Structure formats: C-alpha cells, structure tokens
Amino acid sequence: MSGEPDFIESDVSRPSPRPAKRRLTFVLLAGLMAMLGLGSAAYYFAMRPVTLKLAVGPANSDDLKAVQTLAQAFNNQRNSTIRLRTIPTEGAVASAQALANGKADLAIIRGDLDVPKNAQAAAILRKNVVVLWVPPAPKVKGRKAAPKITRIAQLAGHRIGVIGRTEANVKLLKVILNQYGVDPNTVEITQFPANEAAEAIRHQRADAYLAAGPANSRITTDAILASSRDGGTPTILAIDLAEAIAQNHPAYEASAIPAGSFGSVPEDEVKTISFSHHIVARKSLSESTVAAFTRQLFSIRQALKNEFPLAAKIETPDTDKDATIPAHPGAAAFVDGEEKTFLDRYSDYIWWGLMALSAMGSAGAWFAGYLKKDERHSNSSLRDRLLDMIAVARKSDSAEELDQLQEEADAILRDTLQCFENGAIEQAALTAFNIALEQFHNAVADRRALLIGQPQHLQRTAQLRAAGTL
C-alpha cells in the first residue's frame, strides 16, 4: 500500500496534445509558397527574353549589315521579348546549313536555293532583281565594230561575267540561258568578287554581265556605271520570258526594272525576274516565339527605315498554303491577325494549375484531419476519464481526495480547450464535455457538503479507512 488513494490514479495515458494547428499552418504555408514559386517560375520562363541565333553571310554583305543593325535595335529595345545574336557565315548556303544542323534558330537564305526541310518563312528581308547588261562596244580606229548584242539569244559564244562568288548566281544565269535556248556550255562564264567587279568591267574582261541584288544596290549601280565608255551607255537586256521562267521555277517572279534605276539606265522599263532573301525560322521554334519575333521585327522596321533604308524593304511572308517557302505558323498568325494572347497560350496550364491547387486543398484537408486524429482520440479518452471521476467523487470519503480529483479535472479542461482551439474537436464535442464537467462539479460539491455534515469522528474513520490503516 502506498498510502495514496488508488482511485485517484488515472489509467488513461494523457499525452500533451500535439501542436497540430502549428503543423497544419506550416504545411499550408509551404504548399502556398510552392504554388507561388511554381507560378512565378512559369511566368518568368514564359515572359523572359529569348535569344535567337541568326545565321547570315557573307562578311561585309548588305545582309550582314542589315542583320547587325536589327540585332542592335532588338537588344536595345525596352521590354524586348526577343533578342538576336548574329552568327556570320560564308553565304546563304552556309546559313541554310547552319539552320538545318540546328546551330541557328533563324537564317537568311535565298529563295532560289535548296531550302532546309526544317525551315519556315518568318519574313522577307528583301527582293532582288536580276540585271543582265552589255557594255557599249569599244571604238577602235580602222576596225569594224562587232555586232551589238541586244537580245539574250545572241549571248552564245560570248564571255559572261557574273558578279559575286556564290554559285547561285551562276545557276541563275544558266536558268535564263536555257529558257532562251542558249546552251550554257557555249558561253564562257567568269565570276568576279563584288569588290572587284568595277575594275574587271573597266578592263573589258567579259562581253556581258549579270548581277543580282536590290533594285537600288550600290554594287550593281557601280558596275553599270563602270560599263559606260566613250560616251556610250550599257544596254540592259530584257528578260521578256520572265513569266515562263517563273512558271517553270517557282522561286523566281516576273518583275521589272524601272527606268532610270541605275543613273540614266535603262531609258525605259525593262522586264526581268526577281527572287527573295527570306528570314526563315526552325520549324521546331514555338509559335509564340516566332510571332513575337515577327511582331518585334516589323515594329523596329518602322523606327529604322529613315536611318537604315534597307529596313524598309522587309516584307511579311507569303502565308498562302502553296507558297514556295511555307510561312511559320507564328509568323502567319501575326500577319493574319490571329496571334494568340497570353491567356490563349497558357489557359490549359492555368486550368491544370487550378485543378492542382484544388487537389492540394483536398489533400491538405485530409492531412489536417489525419494530424488531428490523435488529439481527437486523446480528448475522447479524457472525457471518458471525467465521467469515471464523477463516480469516484460520489464515493469519496475525504476532502483531500476531492481536491485531487478537482486538480485532475482542471488539467482535463485545459487540454480540452487546447484541442478545441487547434480544431481537433468540434463545438458539439465541447458541449458534451461541458455537460460532463458540470456533472463532475455537482458531484464534488454534493460529496463535499455531505462530508462537512458528518460528525468529526466519522470523518476521521473514513480518512483512516481510505489510508488503509484501519
């Protein structure tokens, strides 16, 4: 016997309620921070500037200068979503190869060359006209002047100089000759670098010349002016079968050289063919990226055309389904006014995000209930203990025992209120607990009143009996 009343000791283990509210708050805050972090990361990756690599060449060409000017304007523009990085190449063929190999995102290519399978048009950088001309025959005393060449069919057996080192211009010349029934093997074709063309023409190294470039090309203009001699002016040969060439070779278009395009030459409008230099994009580039590039390109073009005239030559791509180079869906959306907004592009992600948030809320509610399960079980045990204490209080024989029961009841009350604050028990459970607590207090009060009313010797006997010494 320990000397203490056995019925005072509780056989119910009452661990302190776990701080479920604090843990639940932490979990909810962690989930909210994770969602905010994911949302912020998604917005950053969606809106961050994208740097596109643009292949262009050759060195010192008008195309390279144009692209460098555009890249500087792109990179200096505020709130720019697209930035450009120039990748110099040896020419249009090398640029096309860089795009095909995935080394570039964009490239400047000639429309009359082989187009990479993964290339789609984003814009037309410029259109080039073909100029085929014959210098005036030199005047030599005592010698009869050679027959004047006035038609392309008369070029057989003559020397033709091609300005520019690219094989594409030689291929272009052969297309023209074949259309007029002139075997390319019957002519002598010589290529001159663009920076040496004027000097070669002055030294009469060919009987006719071909150049391809913009209508206001300085290289072509200088070459034609260098052809003038002894007061004579060169003759621009008309390509009057331009429509037939365009029909047989879709990369070319029938065009015309306006009168006076190169000084006083030609005197009248002359038929010719033209082809385009395209800005092409990799097919795998996202629609939104190419649409943003195209929109930014034409916005900058307006600002640059006064200080950089070549910018005014930039045109929108052909969005027809039968176009020689199909337009990239992003560029076509910009041209056709069907560019998707932010919500259009990311509505599915937003919807799935809301679904994920809802699922997290449900999971959080389940987790909160799981965390509170132990507290609810503990509180239920405490309430059962309180009911047992009512029976013990009604049989108590001493005021000391009642005081100890009261202390235990106070501890149970404190734990129960903490559980209620943590949300572990509902209002109905607290009401039931209050009823049990009131019954306990009534039992203690009744028993205390009964003990006070007993004679002193009976109280002493009850105390000895409770202590086990009687």
C-alpha positions, 0 to 999 in steps of 0.5 A, a space after each residue: 500500500 502506498 498510502 495514496 488513494 488508488 482511485 485517484 490514479 488515472 489509467 488513461 495515458 494523457 499525452 500533451 496534445 500535439 501542436 497540430 494547428 502549428 503543423 497544419 499552418 506550416 504545411 499550408 504555408 509551404 504548399 502556398 509558397 510552392 504554388 507561388 514559386 511554381 507560378 512565378 517560375 512559369 511566368 518568368 520562363 514564359 515572359 523572359 527574353 529569348 535569344 535567337 541565333 541568326 545565321 547570315 553571310 557573307 562578311 561585309 554583305 548588305 545582309 550582314 549589315 542589315 542583320 547587325 543593325 536589327 540585332 542592335 535595335 532588338 537588344 536595345 529595345 525596352 521590354 524586348 521579348 526577343 533578342 538576336 545574336 548574329 552568327 556570320 557565315 560564308 553565304 546563304 548556303 552556309 546559313 541554310 546549313 547552319 539552320 538545318 544542323 540546328 546551330 541557328 534558330 533563324 537564317 537568311 537564305 535565298 529563295 532560289 536555293 535548296 531550302 532546309 526541310 526544317 525551315 519556315 518563312 518568318 519574313 522577307 528581308 528583301 527582293 532582288 532583281 536580276 540585271 543582265 547588261 552589255 557594255 557599249 562596244 569599244 571604238 577602235 580606229 580602222 576596225 569594224 565594230 562587232 555586232 551589238 548584242 541586244 537580245 539574250 539569244 545572241 549571248 552564245 559564244 560570248 564571255 559572261 561575267 557574273 558578279 559575286 562568288 556564290 554559285 547561285 548566281 551562276 545557276 541563275 544565269 544558266 536558268 535564263 540561258 536555257 529558257 532562251 535556248 542558249 546552251 550554257 556550255 557555249 558561253 564562257 562564264 567568269 565570276 568576279 568578287 563584288 569588290 572587284 567587279 568595277 575594275 574587271 568591267 573597266 578592263 573589258 574582261 567579259 562581253 556581258 554581265 549579270 548581277 543580282 541584288 536590290 533594285 537600288 544596290 550600290 554594287 550593281 549601280 557601280 558596275 553599270 556605271 563602270 560599263 559606260 565608255 566613250 560616251 556610250 551607255 550599257 544596254 540592259 537586256 530584257 528578260 521578256 520570258 520572265 513569266 515562263 521562267 517563273 512558271 517553270 521555277 517557282 522561286 523566281 517572279 516576273 518583275 521589272 526594272 524601272 527606268 532610270 534605276 541605275 543613273 540614266 539606265 535603262 531609258 525605259 522599263 525593262 522586264 526581268 525576274 526577281 527572287 527573295 532573301 527570306 528570314 526563315 525560322 526552325 520549324 521546331 521554334 514555338 509559335 509564340 516565339 516566332 510571332 513575337 519575333 515577327 511582331 518585334 521585327 516589323 515594329 523596329 522596321 518602322 523606327 529604322 527605315 529613315 536611318 537604315 533604308 534597307 529596313 524598309 524593304 522587309 516584307 511579311 511572308 507569303 502565308 498562302 498554303 502553296 507558297 514556295 517557302 511555307 510561312 511559320 505558323 507564328 509568323 502567319 498568325 501575326 500577319 493574319 491577325 490571329 496571334 494568340 494572347 497570353 491567356 490563349 497560350 497558357 489557359 490549359 496550364 492555368 486550368 491544370 494549375 487550378 485543378 492542382 491547387 484544388 487537389 492540394 486543398 483536398 489533400 491538405 484537408 485530409 492531412 489536417 484531419 489525419 494530424 488531428 486524429 490523435 488529439 481527437 482520440 486523446 480528448 475522447 479518452 479524457 472525457 471518458 476519464 471525467 465521467 469515471 471521476 464523477 463516480 469516484 467523487 460520489 464515493 469519496 470519503 475525504 476532502 483531500 481526495 476531492 481536491 485531487 480529483 478537482 486538480 485532475 479535472 482542471 488539467 482535463 479542461 485545459 487540454 480540452 480547450 487546447 484541442 478545441 482551439 487547434 480544431 481537433 474537436 468540434 463545438 458539439 464535442 465541447 458541449 458534451 464535455 461541458 455537460 460532463 464537467 458540470 456533472 463532475 462539479 455537482 458531484 464534488 460539491 454534493 460529496 463535499 457538503 455531505 462530508 462537512 455534515 458528518 460528525 468529526 469522528 466519522 470523518 476521521 474513520 473514513 480518512 483512516 479507512 481510505 489510508 488503509 490503516 484501519 
